[in-house]
Amino acid sequence: MSSVTTSPAITVEHAPSRLTSTLPRATASVGVLAAAATTTGATVLRAAGVPLAVHGKIPLAGFAQVTLIGAVLGGVLLALLIRRSPAPRQQFIRIAIGLTALSCVAPVAFADTTASKVVLVALHLVAAAIIVTVLARHAD
């Protein structure tokens, strides 16, 4: 689907690019991949005796759910930037780094043990590395 924008002196045709039409698919795929990675990491670490707890034990499904939500939010953010920013990739990466740092505050502040804090921050970074890397490729 394409649209045409006209003014008295200028006519510009806007056609969706191949990359923006695949963004929803990429978002879903990278969300599932990152969710699998964080859930697998949490499972292995929990089996090794690391207490993954923030005011009580975190269910394994919680890792997948929060990671999928993060991927969807990243995809929505990137779609908005593609439409409105002259440099969507750079903007997306900057915002994603800031949001990743912000997301690490909760585990550091509220995790029950130091081991939990370190591991939860590491899992945040793993998820962000996977999601941001894949989605940033779809920005141009």
C-alpha positions, 0 to 999 in steps of 0.5 A: 500500500502506498500513499501520495502527499501533495502540496501546490509545488511538491508531490511525494509518494510514500511506499512502505519499504521491505524493511518496515513491512517485515518489522512486525515479523522481526519483532515477534521472532526476536522476542521469541528468541530473546525470551527463550535465551533469558528463560533458558539462562534463568533455568540453568542458573536456578539449577546451579543454585542461584536464587533468582528472587525479587521479594520471592521467587520469580516464576520462569514464565515471568522471564519469557513474558517480560522479555516478549513485552520488551521486544514488542515495545522495542518494535513499536518504538522503532516503527515510530522512529522510522516514520518520524525520525531522520535517523531512526537507527541512531535514535533507536539505539540511543533510546534502547541503551537508556531504557536498558540501563533504566530496566537494570535499576529494578533488579539492583534495587529490589533483588533479594541477594547480590547473586540475584542482582548480578544475574538479573542484570546480566539477563536484562543485558542478554535480552537487550543485546539480542533485541536491539541488535536485530531490530536496529537492522530494520531501521534503514 
